[in-house]
Amino acid sequence: MSSSDRRPFPLFALLSVIVVLAVLWVGVRFQRPTSAEPSAAPASQAAAEGRTVTHGQGTTVVPLKPQRVVVFDLVALDILNALEVDVYAVAGNMFPQHLAKFGDAKYPRMGTLFEPDYEALQAAKPDLIITGGRSSAKYPNLSRIAPTVDVPMSGKDYLASVIANTELLAGIFGKEEKARELTEALRKSVAELQQVTAARGKGLVVLVTGGRMSAYGPGSRFGVIHGDFGVPEAAEGLNISLHGESISAEFIREKNPDWLFVIDRDAATGQKEGNARQVLDNELVRQTTAWRKGQVVYLDPATIYLTGGGIHSVKLLRDQVASAYAQAP
């Protein structure tokens, strides 16, 4: 074979290699996402930056460091404030004294505890919403807007619920150490109070509203007085429903409590203050041991009625009861 016959072969082979490389490059090019196409990386990263939280209505993945937090529960607000966690926005316009700062205009209003302002909420773009108590029924709607956590409350295990909720919220905001400090102090102070109340007579918890009275026992929404503070019951077997058991002045005289703990609901909700004192100041109640010994304790209405399950509120309530016992003969 002549040299002229052998020259074309290298050129042909080179062209073949170029074609193969071009085909491979095109294949790889179409397998890779372009800059305009979304990749799976951001979603995986987002999942890695959240944590799953178990709460009163299931589980929710929440951001590791929530910044725009909207609170629809005063109990949760009480706990967050005690944990030194600030929030972006709140609901409603009524706050007990220790939460008065949230009445400032710097905290936007997102409706009420019972009726959220969904338009304002959408515009706020929260990264976490917290519900509980009066707003729990709105959880399904609110959870469609942003990750939502519902704070549960149990009258049966009142103090345990307060501590569990404190730990729940502390875990979301990295405040575990602060929560430990608060819960240990509360447990200790409640144990000390129990040593005092156990041998100082029986008590009755009465809520007054609109001239009517209801009594609450252990396991009820105000059961902390008996179940955790250790005040023996003057009336056993009371209805533990949300509205308690309807009673009269005759009932109070019959049970003759040594201590009468009074909740003025009208004062707590911004209506006529002092109504409870007028209702109880009658001939029948004046015959009780509690009245004769000056052992009628008007519990701070806003604290116990609006934020009773908050860890700071329970401390305030505990201190008020302890003070009443210390001043009694």
C-alpha atoms as a printed R data frame, in Angstrom:
    type eleno elety resid chain resno       x      y       z
1   ATOM     1    CA   MET     A     1   0.000  0.000   0.000
2   ATOM     2    CA   SER     A     2   1.360  3.396  -0.955
3   ATOM     3    CA   SER     A     3   1.900  6.284   1.432
4   ATOM     4    CA   SER     A     4  -0.879  8.250  -0.279
5   ATOM     5    CA   ASP     A     5  -3.361  5.505   0.660
6   ATOM     6    CA   ARG     A     6  -2.459  5.681   4.400
7   ATOM     7    CA   ARG     A     7  -2.764  9.494   4.936
8   ATOM     8    CA   PRO     A     8  -6.594  9.833   5.207
9   ATOM     9    CA   PHE     A     9  -6.941  7.414   8.145
10  ATOM    10    CA   PRO     A    10  -5.673  9.661  10.954
11  ATOM    11    CA   LEU     A    11  -7.918 12.502   9.774
12  ATOM    12    CA   PHE     A    12 -10.952 10.221   9.714
13  ATOM    13    CA   ALA     A    13 -10.231  8.912  13.227
14  ATOM    14    CA   LEU     A    14  -9.818 12.420  14.584
15  ATOM    15    CA   LEU     A    15 -13.170 13.484  13.155
16  ATOM    16    CA   SER     A    16 -14.834 10.437  14.742
17  ATOM    17    CA   VAL     A    17 -13.450 11.281  18.169
18  ATOM    18    CA   ILE     A    18 -14.699 14.868  17.861
19  ATOM    19    CA   VAL     A    19 -18.196 13.694  16.961
20  ATOM    20    CA   VAL     A    20 -18.313 11.263  19.929
21  ATOM    21    CA   LEU     A    21 -17.161 13.981  22.346
22  ATOM    22    CA   ALA     A    22 -19.778 16.383  21.006
23  ATOM    23    CA   VAL     A    23 -22.547 13.842  21.544
24  ATOM    24    CA   LEU     A    24 -21.397 13.151  25.092
25  ATOM    25    CA   TRP     A    25 -21.241 16.889  25.878
26  ATOM    26    CA   VAL     A    26 -24.800 17.424  24.635
27  ATOM    27    CA   GLY     A    27 -26.054 14.504  26.733
28  ATOM    28    CA   VAL     A    28 -24.444 15.817  29.882
29  ATOM    29    CA   ARG     A    29 -25.676 19.356  29.130
30  ATOM    30    CA   PHE     A    30 -29.301 18.224  29.005
31  ATOM    31    CA   GLN     A    31 -28.993 16.182  32.178
32  ATOM    32    CA   ARG     A    32 -27.807 19.190  34.230
33  ATOM    33    CA   PRO     A    33 -30.325 21.820  35.464
34  ATOM    34    CA   THR     A    34 -29.811 25.286  34.056
35  ATOM    35    CA   SER     A    35 -29.658 28.334  36.293
36  ATOM    36    CA   ALA     A    36 -33.331 29.051  35.463
37  ATOM    37    CA   GLU     A    37 -34.490 25.627  36.665
38  ATOM    38    CA   PRO     A    38 -35.142 24.921  40.396
39  ATOM    39    CA   SER     A    39 -33.009 22.214  41.911
40  ATOM    40    CA   ALA     A    40 -33.684 19.984  44.890
41  ATOM    41    CA   ALA     A    41 -30.938 21.589  46.959
42  ATOM    42    CA   PRO     A    42 -32.933 24.525  48.407
43  ATOM    43    CA   ALA     A    43 -35.769 22.217  49.535
44  ATOM    44    CA   SER     A    44 -33.349 19.870  51.249
45  ATOM    45    CA   GLN     A    45 -31.615 22.810  52.868
46  ATOM    46    CA   ALA     A    46 -34.945 24.213  54.099
47  ATOM    47    CA   ALA     A    47 -35.842 20.853  55.632
48  ATOM    48    CA   ALA     A    48 -32.484 20.705  57.368
49  ATOM    49    CA   GLU     A    49 -33.030 24.175  58.857
50  ATOM    50    CA   GLY     A    50 -36.357 23.288  60.495
51  ATOM    51    CA   ARG     A    51 -37.359 21.104  63.408
52  ATOM    52    CA   THR     A    52 -40.448 19.003  64.007
53  ATOM    53    CA   VAL     A    53 -42.435 20.142  67.034
54  ATOM    54    CA   THR     A    54 -45.189 18.081  68.660
55  ATOM    55    CA   HIS     A    55 -47.967 20.263  70.081
56  ATOM    56    CA   GLY     A    56 -51.651 20.322  70.975
57  ATOM    57    CA   GLN     A    57 -52.894 19.653  67.442
58  ATOM    58    CA   GLY     A    58 -50.237 17.414  65.949
59  ATOM    59    CA   THR     A    59 -46.756 18.098  64.623
60  ATOM    60    CA   THR     A    60 -45.343 21.059  62.733
61  ATOM    61    CA   VAL     A    61 -41.977 21.762  61.144
62  ATOM    62    CA   VAL     A    62 -40.915 25.190  62.400
63  ATOM    63    CA   PRO     A    63 -37.869 27.314  61.531
64  ATOM    64    CA   LEU     A    64 -34.832 26.943  63.757
65  ATOM    65    CA   LYS     A    65 -34.778 30.643  64.549
66  ATOM    66    CA   PRO     A    66 -38.257 32.155  64.107
67  ATOM    67    CA   GLN     A    67 -38.109 35.936  63.774
68  ATOM    68    CA   ARG     A    68 -41.615 37.070  62.805
69  ATOM    69    CA   VAL     A    69 -43.704 35.381  65.479
70  ATOM    70    CA   VAL     A    70 -47.426 36.126  65.787
71  ATOM    71    CA   VAL     A    71 -49.133 35.037  69.024
72  ATOM    72    CA   PHE     A    72 -52.864 34.348  69.318
73  ATOM    73    CA   ASP     A    73 -52.768 33.093  72.905
74  ATOM    74    CA   LEU     A    74 -52.176 35.092  76.078
75  ATOM    75    CA   VAL     A    75 -50.896 32.054  77.958
76  ATOM    76    CA   ALA     A    76 -48.246 31.522  75.279
77  ATOM    77    CA   LEU     A    77 -47.456 35.232  75.380
78  ATOM    78    CA   ASP     A    78 -46.976 35.015  79.149
79  ATOM    79    CA   ILE     A    79 -44.571 32.097  78.746
80  ATOM    80    CA   LEU     A    80 -42.616 33.708  75.904
81  ATOM    81    CA   ASN     A    81 -42.257 36.911  77.903
82  ATOM    82    CA   ALA     A    82 -40.970 34.940  80.901
83  ATOM    83    CA   LEU     A    83 -38.492 33.177  78.586
84  ATOM    84    CA   GLU     A    84 -37.339 36.604  77.352
85  ATOM    85    CA   VAL     A    85 -38.500 35.905  73.798
86  ATOM    86    CA   ASP     A    86 -39.880 38.918  71.944
87  ATOM    87    CA   VAL     A    87 -42.635 38.575  69.349
88  ATOM    88    CA   TYR     A    88 -43.599 40.454  66.204
89  ATOM    89    CA   ALA     A    89 -47.379 40.777  66.576
90  ATOM    90    CA   VAL     A    90 -50.228 39.867  68.925
91  ATOM    91    CA   ALA     A    91 -54.019 39.555  68.995
92  ATOM    92    CA   GLY     A    92 -56.556 41.465  71.053
93  ATOM    93    CA   ASN     A    93 -56.218 44.557  73.228
94  ATOM    94    CA   MET     A    94 -56.563 43.268  76.795
95  ATOM    95    CA   PHE     A    95 -53.418 42.364  78.712
96  ATOM    96    CA   PRO     A    96 -52.755 41.850  82.432
97  ATOM    97    CA   GLN     A    97 -50.331 44.246  84.065
98  ATOM    98    CA   HIS     A    98 -47.248 42.078  83.606
99  ATOM    99    CA   LEU     A    99 -47.912 41.937  79.853
100 ATOM   100    CA   ALA     A   100 -48.913 45.592  79.485
101 ATOM   101    CA   LYS     A   101 -46.033 46.329  77.105
102 ATOM   102    CA   PHE     A   102 -47.811 44.347  74.384
103 ATOM   103    CA   GLY     A   103 -50.502 47.009  74.315
104 ATOM   104    CA   ASP     A   104 -47.995 49.312  72.629
105 ATOM   105    CA   ALA     A   105 -48.513 50.102  68.946
106 ATOM   106    CA   LYS     A   106 -45.078 48.638  68.161
107 ATOM   107    CA   TYR     A   107 -46.781 45.235  68.290
108 ATOM   108    CA   PRO     A   108 -49.188 45.092  65.320
109 ATOM   109    CA   ARG     A   109 -52.662 43.668  65.967
110 ATOM   110    CA   MET     A   110 -53.655 40.587  64.005
111 ATOM   111    CA   GLY     A   111 -57.310 40.577  64.970
112 ATOM   112    CA   THR     A   112 -58.664 39.094  68.202
113 ATOM   113    CA   LEU     A   113 -58.110 35.826  70.012
114 ATOM   114    CA   PHE     A   114 -61.386 34.568  68.582
115 ATOM   115    CA   GLU     A   115 -61.246 36.138  65.111
116 ATOM   116    CA   PRO     A   116 -57.885 36.565  63.359
117 ATOM   117    CA   ASP     A   117 -57.410 39.323  60.791
118 ATOM   118    CA   TYR     A   118 -56.356 37.069  57.918
119 ATOM   119    CA   GLU     A   119 -55.592 39.946  55.545
120 ATOM   120    CA   ALA     A   120 -53.227 41.580  58.044
121 ATOM   121    CA   LEU     A   121 -51.696 38.218  58.814
122 ATOM   122    CA   GLN     A   122 -51.000 37.471  55.155
123 ATOM   123    CA   ALA     A   123 -49.328 40.862  54.781
124 ATOM   124    CA   ALA     A   124 -47.203 40.292  57.899
125 ATOM   125    CA   LYS     A   125 -45.640 37.138  56.417
126 ATOM   126    CA   PRO     A   126 -44.977 35.425  59.775
127 ATOM   127    CA   ASP     A   127 -42.563 32.523  59.970
128 ATOM   128    CA   LEU     A   128 -44.377 31.128  63.048
129 ATOM   129    CA   ILE     A   129 -47.897 31.449  64.481
130 ATOM   130    CA   ILE     A   130 -48.809 30.321  67.996
131 ATOM   131    CA   THR     A   131 -52.373 29.492  69.048
132 ATOM   132    CA   GLY     A   132 -53.924 28.087  72.212
133 ATOM   133    CA   GLY     A   133 -56.960 28.287  74.455
134 ATOM   134    CA   ARG     A   134 -59.431 30.755  72.984
135 ATOM   135    CA   SER     A   135 -57.786 30.664  69.542
136 ATOM   136    CA   SER     A   136 -57.238 26.898  69.218
137 ATOM   137    CA   ALA     A   137 -60.331 26.533  67.043
138 ATOM   138    CA   LYS     A   138 -58.648 28.735  64.414
139 ATOM   139    CA   TYR     A   139 -55.587 26.497  64.166
140 ATOM   140    CA   PRO     A   140 -56.604 24.809  60.874
141 ATOM   141    CA   ASN     A   141 -57.027 28.164  59.095
142 ATOM   142    CA   LEU     A   142 -53.915 29.749  60.563
143 ATOM   143    CA   SER     A   143 -51.742 26.724  59.787
144 ATOM   144    CA   ARG     A   144 -52.410 27.303  56.076
145 ATOM   145    CA   ILE     A   145 -50.685 30.686  56.304
146 ATOM   146    CA   ALA     A   146 -47.502 29.744  58.187
147 ATOM   147    CA   PRO     A   147 -46.138 27.008  60.459
148 ATOM   148    CA   THR     A   148 -48.433 27.001  63.494
149 ATOM   149    CA   VAL     A   149 -48.014 25.540  66.979
150 ATOM   150    CA   ASP     A   150 -50.941 25.093  69.371
151 ATOM   151    CA   VAL     A   151 -50.295 25.334  73.122
152 ATOM   152    CA   PRO     A   152 -52.557 22.897  75.010
153 ATOM   153    CA   MET     A   153 -53.789 23.284  78.597
154 ATOM   154    CA   SER     A   154 -55.145 20.739  81.069
155 ATOM   155    CA   GLY     A   155 -56.920 21.569  84.289
156 ATOM   156    CA   LYS     A   156 -56.428 18.001  85.497
157 ATOM   157    CA   ASP     A   157 -52.637 18.293  85.503
158 ATOM   158    CA   TYR     A   158 -52.440 22.061  85.717
159 ATOM   159    CA   LEU     A   159 -48.889 22.626  86.896
160 ATOM   160    CA   ALA     A   160 -47.556 19.808  84.730
161 ATOM   161    CA   SER     A   161 -49.217 21.443  81.710
162 ATOM   162    CA   VAL     A   162 -47.675 24.811  82.537
163 ATOM   163    CA   ILE     A   163 -44.224 23.261  82.767
164 ATOM   164    CA   ALA     A   164 -44.694 21.187  79.592
165 ATOM   165    CA   ASN     A   165 -45.809 24.252  77.627
166 ATOM   166    CA   THR     A   166 -42.861 26.254  78.936
167 ATOM   167    CA   GLU     A   167 -40.493 23.518  77.794
168 ATOM   168    CA   LEU     A   168 -42.293 23.259  74.441
169 ATOM   169    CA   LEU     A   169 -41.841 26.942  73.622
170 ATOM   170    CA   ALA     A   170 -38.340 27.052  75.092
171 ATOM   171    CA   GLY     A   171 -37.288 24.295  72.699
172 ATOM   172    CA   ILE     A   172 -38.455 26.301  69.689
173 ATOM   173    CA   PHE     A   173 -36.464 29.387  70.663
174 ATOM   174    CA   GLY     A   174 -33.402 27.782  72.214
175 ATOM   175    CA   LYS     A   175 -34.322 28.907  75.732
176 ATOM   176    CA   GLU     A   176 -34.010 25.548  77.486
177 ATOM   177    CA   GLU     A   177 -31.737 26.844  80.231
178 ATOM   178    CA   LYS     A   178 -34.080 29.721  81.055
179 ATOM   179    CA   ALA     A   179 -37.015 27.312  81.109
180 ATOM   180    CA   ARG     A   180 -35.164 25.045  83.533
181 ATOM   181    CA   GLU     A   181 -34.538 27.989  85.825
182 ATOM   182    CA   LEU     A   182 -38.199 29.058  85.755
183 ATOM   183    CA   THR     A   183 -39.705 25.609  86.229
184 ATOM   184    CA   GLU     A   184 -37.398 24.611  89.070
185 ATOM   185    CA   ALA     A   185 -38.182 27.838  90.924
186 ATOM   186    CA   LEU     A   186 -41.915 27.340  90.416
187 ATOM   187    CA   ARG     A   187 -41.862 23.734  91.612
188 ATOM   188    CA   LYS     A   188 -39.982 24.742  94.744
189 ATOM   189    CA   SER     A   189 -42.271 27.656  95.592
190 ATOM   190    CA   VAL     A   190 -45.430 25.584  95.032
191 ATOM   191    CA   ALA     A   191 -44.092 22.798  97.261
192 ATOM   192    CA   GLU     A   192 -43.457 25.370  99.983
193 ATOM   193    CA   LEU     A   193 -47.001 26.717  99.645
194 ATOM   194    CA   GLN     A   194 -48.488 23.220  99.960
195 ATOM   195    CA   GLN     A   195 -46.864 22.885 103.373
196 ATOM   196    CA   VAL     A   196 -48.802 25.964 104.498
197 ATOM   197    CA   THR     A   197 -52.226 25.348 102.930
198 ATOM   198    CA   ALA     A   198 -52.617 21.689 103.898
199 ATOM   199    CA   ALA     A   199 -53.435 22.394 107.545
200 ATOM   200    CA   ARG     A   200 -55.156 25.787 107.303
201 ATOM   201    CA   GLY     A   201 -58.731 24.797 106.500
202 ATOM   202    CA   LYS     A   202 -60.811 24.121 103.406
203 ATOM   203    CA   GLY     A   203 -61.352 26.431 100.458
204 ATOM   204    CA   LEU     A   204 -63.844 27.159  97.703
205 ATOM   205    CA   VAL     A   205 -63.087 28.787  94.343
206 ATOM   206    CA   VAL     A   206 -65.939 30.947  93.026
207 ATOM   207    CA   LEU     A   207 -66.219 32.866  89.770
208 ATOM   208    CA   VAL     A   208 -68.677 35.755  89.685
209 ATOM   209    CA   THR     A   209 -70.064 37.273  86.485
210 ATOM   210    CA   GLY     A   210 -73.202 39.252  85.794
211 ATOM   211    CA   GLY     A   211 -74.530 38.640  89.290
212 ATOM   212    CA   ARG     A   212 -74.205 34.842  88.906
213 ATOM   213    CA   MET     A   213 -71.762 32.510  90.665
214 ATOM   214    CA   SER     A   214 -70.015 29.287  89.664
215 ATOM   215    CA   ALA     A   215 -67.760 27.042  91.739
216 ATOM   216    CA   TYR     A   216 -64.664 25.236  90.456
217 ATOM   217    CA   GLY     A   217 -62.880 22.249  91.943
218 ATOM   218    CA   PRO     A   218 -59.800 20.134  91.182
219 ATOM   219    CA   GLY     A   219 -59.332 19.315  87.500
220 ATOM   220    CA   SER     A   220 -61.160 22.447  86.367
221 ATOM   221    CA   ARG     A   221 -59.713 25.488  84.602
222 ATOM   222    CA   PHE     A   222 -59.004 27.016  88.021
223 ATOM   223    CA   GLY     A   223 -58.111 23.721  89.654
224 ATOM   224    CA   VAL     A   224 -54.584 24.893  90.424
225 ATOM   225    CA   ILE     A   225 -55.830 26.226  93.793
226 ATOM   226    CA   HIS     A   226 -56.725 22.743  94.997
227 ATOM   227    CA   GLY     A   227 -54.732 20.401  92.795
228 ATOM   228    CA   ASP     A   228 -51.361 22.156  92.947
229 ATOM   229    CA   PHE     A   229 -51.479 24.770  95.697
230 ATOM   230    CA   GLY     A   230 -52.862 22.131  98.042
231 ATOM   231    CA   VAL     A   231 -55.952 23.884  99.440
232 ATOM   232    CA   PRO     A   232 -58.358 21.174 100.721
233 ATOM   233    CA   GLU     A   233 -61.825 21.182  99.121
234 ATOM   234    CA   ALA     A   234 -64.813 22.618 100.918
235 ATOM   235    CA   ALA     A   235 -67.121 21.172  98.250
236 ATOM   236    CA   GLU     A   236 -66.233 17.840  96.667
237 ATOM   237    CA   GLY     A   237 -67.485 16.475  93.338
238 ATOM   238    CA   LEU     A   238 -68.000 19.804  91.585
239 ATOM   239    CA   ASN     A   239 -68.680 19.873  87.850
240 ATOM   240    CA   ILE     A   240 -65.381 20.374  86.022
241 ATOM   241    CA   SER     A   241 -66.893 21.829  82.848
242 ATOM   242    CA   LEU     A   242 -65.588 25.060  81.347
243 ATOM   243    CA   HIS     A   243 -68.270 27.073  83.129
244 ATOM   244    CA   GLY     A   244 -67.996 25.267  86.452
245 ATOM   245    CA   GLU     A   245 -71.016 24.450  88.600
246 ATOM   246    CA   SER     A   246 -73.670 27.077  89.120
247 ATOM   247    CA   ILE     A   247 -74.116 27.853  92.811
248 ATOM   248    CA   SER     A   248 -75.945 30.243  95.138
249 ATOM   249    CA   ALA     A   249 -75.204 32.066  98.373
250 ATOM   250    CA   GLU     A   250 -77.027 29.243 100.180
251 ATOM   251    CA   PHE     A   251 -74.512 26.786  98.724
252 ATOM   252    CA   ILE     A   252 -71.593 28.818 100.034
253 ATOM   253    CA   ARG     A   253 -73.121 29.042 103.511
254 ATOM   254    CA   GLU     A   254 -73.822 25.296 103.519
255 ATOM   255    CA   LYS     A   255 -70.251 24.381 102.531
256 ATOM   256    CA   ASN     A   256 -68.901 27.014 104.938
257 ATOM   257    CA   PRO     A   257 -65.372 27.337 103.506
258 ATOM   258    CA   ASP     A   258 -62.507 28.550 105.662
259 ATOM   259    CA   TRP     A   259 -61.111 30.256 102.577
260 ATOM   260    CA   LEU     A   260 -63.048 31.773  99.696
261 ATOM   261    CA   PHE     A   261 -61.090 32.432  96.493
262 ATOM   262    CA   VAL     A   262 -62.964 34.794  94.203
263 ATOM   263    CA   ILE     A   263 -62.542 35.470  90.478
264 ATOM   264    CA   ASP     A   264 -64.280 38.603  89.207
265 ATOM   265    CA   ARG     A   265 -64.774 37.776  85.532
266 ATOM   266    CA   ASP     A   266 -66.426 41.111  84.764
267 ATOM   267    CA   ALA     A   267 -63.342 42.954  85.990
268 ATOM   268    CA   ALA     A   268 -61.078 40.612  83.997
269 ATOM   269    CA   THR     A   269 -62.918 41.385  80.758
270 ATOM   270    CA   GLY     A   270 -63.013 45.138  81.259
271 ATOM   271    CA   GLN     A   271 -66.588 45.401  82.505
272 ATOM   272    CA   LYS     A   272 -67.815 46.667  85.876
273 ATOM   273    CA   GLU     A   273 -65.100 46.220  88.477
274 ATOM   274    CA   GLY     A   274 -66.055 45.281  92.008
275 ATOM   275    CA   ASN     A   275 -69.228 43.454  91.010
276 ATOM   276    CA   ALA     A   276 -68.049 40.285  92.748
277 ATOM   277    CA   ARG     A   277 -67.715 42.080  96.086
278 ATOM   278    CA   GLN     A   278 -71.276 43.347  95.845
279 ATOM   279    CA   VAL     A   279 -72.652 39.909  94.947
280 ATOM   280    CA   LEU     A   280 -70.882 38.167  97.832
281 ATOM   281    CA   ASP     A   281 -71.635 40.795 100.442
282 ATOM   282    CA   ASN     A   282 -74.904 39.310 101.663
283 ATOM   283    CA   GLU     A   283 -76.312 37.856 104.863
284 ATOM   284    CA   LEU     A   284 -75.682 34.229 103.914
285 ATOM   285    CA   VAL     A   285 -72.048 34.546 102.823
286 ATOM   286    CA   ARG     A   286 -71.285 36.734 105.850
287 ATOM   287    CA   GLN     A   287 -72.070 33.720 108.045
288 ATOM   288    CA   THR     A   288 -69.188 31.671 106.655
289 ATOM   289    CA   THR     A   289 -65.875 31.169 108.421
290 ATOM   290    CA   ALA     A   290 -64.058 32.688 105.447
291 ATOM   291    CA   TRP     A   291 -65.995 35.935 105.729
292 ATOM   292    CA   ARG     A   292 -65.838 36.182 109.521
293 ATOM   293    CA   LYS     A   293 -62.063 35.611 109.566
294 ATOM   294    CA   GLY     A   294 -61.369 37.933 106.673
295 ATOM   295    CA   GLN     A   295 -60.209 35.035 104.517
296 ATOM   296    CA   VAL     A   296 -61.936 36.023 101.298
297 ATOM   297    CA   VAL     A   297 -59.212 36.340  98.658
298 ATOM   298    CA   TYR     A   298 -60.051 38.287  95.489
299 ATOM   299    CA   LEU     A   299 -57.605 36.794  93.024
300 ATOM   300    CA   ASP     A   300 -56.114 39.154  90.464
301 ATOM   301    CA   PRO     A   301 -58.821 38.806  87.795
302 ATOM   302    CA   ALA     A   302 -56.802 39.427  84.650
303 ATOM   303    CA   THR     A   303 -53.948 37.177  85.753
304 ATOM   304    CA   ILE     A   304 -56.022 34.133  86.623
305 ATOM   305    CA   TYR     A   305 -58.750 34.528  83.989
306 ATOM   306    CA   LEU     A   306 -56.799 35.720  80.958
307 ATOM   307    CA   THR     A   307 -53.335 34.196  81.428
308 ATOM   308    CA   GLY     A   308 -53.823 31.594  84.158
309 ATOM   309    CA   GLY     A   309 -51.796 28.887  82.411
310 ATOM   310    CA   GLY     A   310 -48.711 31.031  81.878
311 ATOM   311    CA   ILE     A   311 -45.694 30.284  84.027
312 ATOM   312    CA   HIS     A   312 -45.339 33.884  85.216
313 ATOM   313    CA   SER     A   313 -49.062 34.120  85.942
314 ATOM   314    CA   VAL     A   314 -48.958 30.948  88.035
315 ATOM   315    CA   LYS     A   315 -46.072 32.433  90.003
316 ATOM   316    CA   LEU     A   316 -48.047 35.638  90.597
317 ATOM   317    CA   LEU     A   317 -51.093 33.623  91.653
318 ATOM   318    CA   ARG     A   318 -49.015 31.450  93.961
319 ATOM   319    CA   ASP     A   319 -47.486 34.540  95.564
320 ATOM   320    CA   GLN     A   320 -50.897 36.127  96.100
321 ATOM   321    CA   VAL     A   321 -52.253 33.011  97.816
322 ATOM   322    CA   ALA     A   322 -49.105 32.681  99.941
323 ATOM   323    CA   SER     A   323 -49.409 36.321 100.977
324 ATOM   324    CA   ALA     A   324 -53.050 35.827 102.006
325 ATOM   325    CA   TYR     A   325 -52.122 32.896 104.229
326 ATOM   326    CA   ALA     A   326 -49.216 34.787 105.743
327 ATOM   327    CA   GLN     A   327 -51.472 37.693 106.712
328 ATOM   328    CA   ALA     A   328 -54.270 35.556 108.153
329 ATOM   329    CA   PRO     A   329 -54.469 35.031 111.960
